[in-house]
Amino acid sequence: MSRQVNLPNAITTLRVILAPLVAALLLQPRASARLVAGIVFLVAALSDLVDGALARRRGEITDFGKLVDPIADKLLLVATLVPFWILTNNQPELGGLPIFGGIPLWTLIVFFGREIFITILRTRTARQGTVVPAMPIGKYKALAQSVFSGSMIAWLAFRTAEIEHGWSGGFAKFWEGLNGWFTTISLIVALVLTVASLVVYVGAFRTISRESAA
């Protein structure tokens, strides 16, 4: 029992709990709520860096952690991307990102499609008794997505504050440009790494399938 209820598993469980909280806060029409969403998201994202390292260091790797950790990551992705799309498309004044404007639906299809497809392939190879380990490009992809999500939350909080308080001065314009372009660039990087990681993983799965059939 002591092995099941351990610190790494508790941190992973916390991330599962925080994901819907982030979504709920983002959907609140107040800058303060969206600022809190950013703080909660930061805690959740950092926990993803901590739980796995702790589990390996403490020798507390469990089946629970192996199962729930990727679920928690996907929940956090959904909890940010779906509100981003809803808010920037239903309230165009919250958009205004360079190049993209709002968050287009096709970006969600790319992000979610990759996760669904890789999950299906992992399940198939697992049934064959083979586990495909995490690859560096997958970790870079996850990091890029987290950077984009954090920057996008900051963008939504700032845009909401602009509307609430009527900010229009020089600093507001400077920050809008800086945050806007950083968010756009981080989204592009995340999309590129998402597609690239899909290609790399599909190649790895094909190699494993050929070796299994030989």
VEXDREN-2710 file (C-alpha; in Angstrom, 1 decimal):
% VEXDREN-2710
k/r/px/py/pz
1/MET/0.0/0.0/0.0
2/SER/2.8/2.4/0.8
3/ARG/4.2/1.9/-2.7
4/GLN/0.8/2.8/-4.2
5/VAL/0.4/6.0/-2.3
6/ASN/3.7/7.7/-2.9
7/LEU/4.8/11.2/-3.7
8/PRO/5.3/10.8/-7.4
9/ASN/1.8/9.3/-7.8
10/ALA/0.4/12.1/-5.6
11/ILE/1.9/14.7/-7.8
12/THR/0.6/13.0/-10.9
13/THR/-2.9/12.9/-9.4
14/LEU/-2.6/16.6/-8.5
15/ARG/-2.1/17.3/-12.2
16/VAL/-5.2/15.4/-13.1
17/ILE/-7.2/17.5/-10.6
18/LEU/-5.6/20.8/-11.7
19/ALA/-6.4/20.3/-15.4
20/PRO/-10.2/20.9/-15.2
21/LEU/-9.5/23.8/-12.8
22/VAL/-7.4/25.5/-15.4
23/ALA/-10.2/25.2/-18.0
24/ALA/-12.8/26.5/-15.5
25/LEU/-10.7/29.5/-14.6
26/LEU/-9.9/30.3/-18.2
27/LEU/-13.6/30.3/-19.1
28/GLN/-14.3/32.9/-16.3
29/PRO/-14.7/36.3/-18.0
30/ARG/-12.3/38.1/-15.6
31/ALA/-8.7/38.9/-16.0
32/SER/-8.0/37.9/-12.4
33/ALA/-9.4/34.4/-13.0
34/ARG/-7.3/34.0/-16.1
35/LEU/-4.2/35.2/-14.3
36/VAL/-4.9/32.5/-11.6
37/ALA/-5.4/30.0/-14.4
38/GLY/-1.9/30.8/-15.5
39/ILE/-0.5/30.2/-12.1
40/VAL/-2.3/26.9/-11.8
41/PHE/-1.2/25.9/-15.2
42/LEU/2.4/26.7/-14.3
43/VAL/2.2/24.5/-11.2
44/ALA/0.7/21.6/-13.3
45/ALA/3.3/21.9/-16.0
46/LEU/6.2/22.0/-13.5
47/SER/4.7/18.9/-11.8
48/ASP/5.1/17.0/-15.1
49/LEU/8.9/17.6/-14.8
50/VAL/9.0/16.5/-11.2
51/ASP/6.9/13.3/-10.8
52/GLY/8.8/11.2/-13.3
53/ALA/12.2/12.2/-12.0
54/LEU/11.1/11.6/-8.4
55/ALA/9.7/8.2/-9.3
56/ARG/13.0/7.1/-10.8
57/ARG/15.2/8.6/-8.1
58/ARG/13.1/7.1/-5.3
59/GLY/12.6/3.8/-7.0
60/GLU/8.8/4.3/-6.9
61/ILE/7.9/3.6/-10.5
62/THR/4.4/2.1/-10.4
63/ASP/1.8/0.8/-12.9
64/PHE/-0.4/3.6/-11.7
65/GLY/2.1/6.2/-12.6
66/LYS/2.8/4.7/-16.0
67/LEU/-0.9/4.7/-16.7
68/VAL/-2.0/8.1/-15.3
69/ASP/1.0/10.3/-16.2
70/PRO/0.2/10.4/-19.9
71/ILE/-3.5/10.7/-19.2
72/ALA/-2.7/13.8/-17.0
73/ASP/-0.6/15.3/-19.8
74/LYS/-3.4/14.9/-22.3
75/LEU/-6.0/16.3/-19.9
76/LEU/-3.9/19.4/-19.4
77/LEU/-3.5/19.8/-23.2
78/VAL/-7.3/19.6/-23.7
79/ALA/-8.0/21.8/-20.7
80/THR/-6.0/24.7/-22.3
81/LEU/-6.5/24.2/-26.1
82/VAL/-10.3/23.9/-26.0
83/PRO/-10.8/27.1/-24.0
84/PHE/-8.3/28.9/-26.2
85/TRP/-10.3/28.0/-29.3
86/ILE/-13.7/28.7/-27.7
87/LEU/-12.6/32.1/-26.3
88/THR/-10.8/33.5/-29.3
89/ASN/-13.5/32.4/-31.7
90/ASN/-16.5/33.4/-29.7
91/GLN/-14.9/36.6/-28.5
92/PRO/-12.8/38.0/-31.3
93/GLU/-11.6/40.8/-29.1
94/LEU/-9.6/38.2/-27.2
95/GLY/-7.8/37.1/-30.3
96/GLY/-5.6/39.5/-32.3
97/LEU/-2.6/37.2/-32.4
98/PRO/-0.1/38.0/-35.2
99/ILE/-0.7/35.7/-38.3
100/PHE/-3.4/33.6/-36.6
101/GLY/-5.8/36.1/-35.1
102/GLY/-7.7/33.6/-33.0
103/ILE/-6.8/29.9/-32.4
104/PRO/-8.0/28.1/-35.6
105/LEU/-9.7/24.7/-35.3
106/TRP/-7.1/23.0/-37.5
107/THR/-4.4/23.6/-34.8
108/LEU/-6.5/21.5/-32.3
109/ILE/-6.9/18.8/-35.0
110/VAL/-3.1/18.7/-35.4
111/PHE/-2.4/18.5/-31.6
112/PHE/-5.2/16.1/-30.7
113/GLY/-4.9/14.0/-33.9
114/ARG/-1.2/13.4/-33.1
115/GLU/-2.0/12.2/-29.6
116/ILE/-4.9/10.0/-30.6
117/PHE/-2.9/8.4/-33.5
118/ILE/0.2/7.7/-31.3
119/THR/-2.0/6.3/-28.5
120/ILE/-3.6/3.9/-31.0
121/LEU/-0.1/2.8/-32.3
122/ARG/1.2/2.4/-28.7
123/THR/-1.8/0.2/-27.8
124/ARG/-1.3/-2.0/-30.8
125/THR/2.4/-2.5/-30.2
126/ALA/1.8/-3.1/-26.5
127/ARG/-0.6/-5.9/-27.3
128/GLN/2.3/-7.4/-29.3
129/GLY/4.5/-7.3/-26.2
130/THR/6.6/-4.3/-27.2
131/VAL/6.8/-0.9/-25.5
132/VAL/8.0/2.0/-27.5
133/PRO/10.0/4.3/-25.1
134/ALA/9.6/8.0/-25.0
135/MET/11.9/9.8/-27.5
136/PRO/13.6/13.2/-27.1
137/ILE/11.5/14.8/-29.8
138/GLY/8.4/13.8/-27.9
139/LYS/9.7/15.6/-24.8
140/TYR/10.6/18.7/-26.9
141/LYS/7.1/18.7/-28.4
142/ALA/5.5/18.6/-24.9
143/LEU/7.8/21.4/-23.7
144/ALA/6.9/23.5/-26.8
145/GLN/3.2/23.0/-26.2
146/SER/3.5/24.0/-22.6
147/VAL/5.4/27.2/-23.5
148/PHE/2.7/28.0/-26.0
149/SER/-0.1/27.3/-23.5
150/GLY/1.5/29.4/-20.8
151/SER/2.1/32.3/-23.2
152/MET/-1.5/32.0/-24.5
153/ILE/-2.9/32.2/-21.0
154/ALA/-0.9/35.3/-20.4
155/TRP/-2.2/36.7/-23.6
156/LEU/-5.8/36.1/-22.7
157/ALA/-5.4/37.5/-19.2
158/PHE/-3.7/40.6/-20.6
159/ARG/-6.3/41.1/-23.3
160/THR/-9.1/40.7/-20.8
161/ALA/-7.4/43.3/-18.5
162/GLU/-7.1/45.7/-21.4
163/ILE/-10.9/45.5/-22.0
164/GLU/-11.7/45.7/-18.3
165/HIS/-9.5/48.7/-17.5
166/GLY/-9.3/50.4/-20.9
167/TRP/-5.6/50.1/-21.2
168/SER/-4.2/51.8/-24.3
169/GLY/-0.9/53.4/-23.4
170/GLY/2.6/52.8/-24.8
171/PHE/3.4/49.9/-22.4
172/ALA/0.1/48.2/-23.2
173/LYS/1.0/48.3/-26.9
174/PHE/4.6/47.2/-26.2
175/TRP/3.5/44.2/-24.2
176/GLU/0.7/43.3/-26.6
177/GLY/3.3/43.1/-29.4
178/LEU/5.9/41.2/-27.4
179/ASN/3.4/38.7/-25.9
180/GLY/1.5/38.4/-29.2
181/TRP/4.5/37.5/-31.3
182/PHE/6.0/35.2/-28.6
183/THR/2.7/33.3/-28.5
184/THR/2.5/33.1/-32.3
185/ILE/6.1/31.8/-32.6
186/SER/5.7/29.3/-29.8
187/LEU/2.5/28.0/-31.4
188/ILE/4.3/27.6/-34.7
189/VAL/7.2/25.8/-33.0
190/ALA/4.8/23.5/-31.1
191/LEU/2.9/22.7/-34.4
192/VAL/6.2/21.9/-36.2
193/LEU/7.4/19.7/-33.4
194/THR/4.1/18.0/-33.1
195/VAL/4.1/17.0/-36.7
196/ALA/7.8/16.1/-36.6
197/SER/7.4/13.9/-33.6
198/LEU/4.5/12.1/-35.3
199/VAL/6.7/11.3/-38.3
200/VAL/9.5/10.0/-36.0
201/TYR/7.2/7.9/-33.9
202/VAL/5.5/6.4/-36.9
203/GLY/8.9/5.5/-38.3
204/ALA/9.8/3.8/-35.0
205/PHE/6.5/1.9/-34.9
206/ARG/7.0/0.7/-38.5
207/THR/10.5/-0.6/-37.7
208/ILE/9.1/-2.5/-34.7
209/SER/6.4/-4.0/-36.8
210/ARG/8.9/-5.2/-39.4
211/GLU/11.1/-6.7/-36.7
212/SER/8.2/-8.4/-35.1
213/ALA/7.1/-9.9/-38.4
214/ALA/10.6/-11.1/-39.3
END
